[in-house]
Amino acid sequence: MKDLSFLENSSAGSHWLRVGIDHHHGVAIPLFSIHSEKSSGIGEYTDLPLLIDWCASIGFDVIQLLPLNDTEQGISPYSAVSAFALNPIFIGLHDLPHVHEQPILKEELKALPKFSYTQHIDYSKVREQKERFIRNYYAIFGKNIVKSKAFEQFCKSAQYWLRDYAVFKILKSRHHWISWEIWPEGENKPSPELIETIVREEEEEYHLICFVQFLCDQQMKAARDYALQHKISIMGDIPILINRDSADVWMHRDLFDLSFSAGAPPDMFTDLGQNWGYPIYQWDVIAKQNYQWWTERLQWASRYYQIYRLDHIVGFFRIWATPLGLTGKDGSFIPKEENTWIDQGQKIMLMMLNAADMLPIGEDLGVVSPAVKTCLSALGICGTRVMRWERRWNEDRSFISPMEYAADSLTTVSTHDTETLQQWWRNCPAEAQAFAETKGWSYQSSLSREYHREILWDSHHSNSLFHINFLQEYLALIPGLSWSDPDDERINTPGTVNEKNWCYRLRPSLEDLNQLNALNRILKELVL
């Protein structure tokens, strides 16, 4: 291996030493997509140990998850109502303390696993069933648990966000989930008096919301501890932006510029650009507050993760901002002065590196200036290399060999927003043919399992230090482990309202996965 001492000596050096300056192989999966015999219609925090067992058995040492924050009535993990709170829909009901001591609850549990047998996740049904169960569970056991020392310590450690979040949830429910921006005067602008009044008036509901977050925290920390015991790192995902209709924006209005929406400029894929609908940050205000909100956000995430994907990392240097009501083509970069971008981004990156004991890996896809990439590399922050996009675009458009990738990078064959390998090969024949020529293959219109396996082998033997692919890319190697229609293996299609978005469920259960000897033998060979 080439001399990698530059990583140890970088600003991220202590994080690299903690994770290990070595090759790391892993699997990416949305938590909602896995299921076990105990799952109640969706992947759960308590399912993670089975996935950890599987990874340990084949030599993987990283599990990458999509964001786990509370999305309330929504389903996109990138549209959370809190930058801190975990999603209650992922609570493992079968593993709640004392749950099997109550005949009524035991009977209820018997009916819930059936919701895991559908091909796609039915969020509304799962959420309804789980909310009812947790309320019944709280009525029986909650009052004793909220008196425990563990619950008291949790509330104390979460005091900088938990109370505001709980009050926001209460008010959202009271106003039938409409945006805080059209709540009555006095409630759309929070004050210490309002917070105290709601806590006092809705004491039972307030304690229930805190109790649910305590359960999420306990289960996710248990999964983290189990992973560390098996020498596996959990890699989280920190979205750059937060939902406009969130507890954080409602409570910390001064940190956000609500007159703009973040997005992306027009490009080869869209003439109108993109408008994501999320507010941009007022970094000058955040800096004057010593980046407190961001520091607290990262410190809380470090309770669960050792590594994190830093979403749209170039947006910390400059963000495409569109005035409200307009399309992405009407936007512009903020800050406007290009000579300030690197300075702003570098300060924010250093803050993040100092805030928490997690190694960031940047999602630096799309149009990113060489200066940003140089800055990130100097700090010791990895970028991301999607093999199908790594080409000499300004020269002959040839594919770059994975052995030429920088060591401080993550190699992957797809992302949650892209087509799977099988889909890409089928839907983009010109690109697939060019790739086949690079490999010296005779082009075929469908991707054979032999070629698919070799692409995965290349991804695990690139010069990058991280090699992580989505689980369905591995399942495609064995007949019968994927859904019959390759389109059903896609997680999300950006810019579309699609009934399949964020509803992907793995075909095999986690118990099945641990018994798939043929697949597991192949995967062990991929990382040798």
Beta strands, then each sheet from edge to edge (+ up, - down):
strand 1: 24-29
strand 2: 62-65
strand 3: 233-238
strand 4: 256-264
strand 5: 274-281
strand 6: 307-310
strand 7: 319-323
strand 8: 332-334
strand 9: 359-362
strand 10: 383-386
strand 11: 409-412
strand 12: 466-470
sheet 1: 9+ 6+ 3+ 2+ 1+ 12+ 11+ 10+
sheet 2: 5+ 4- 7+ 8-
end
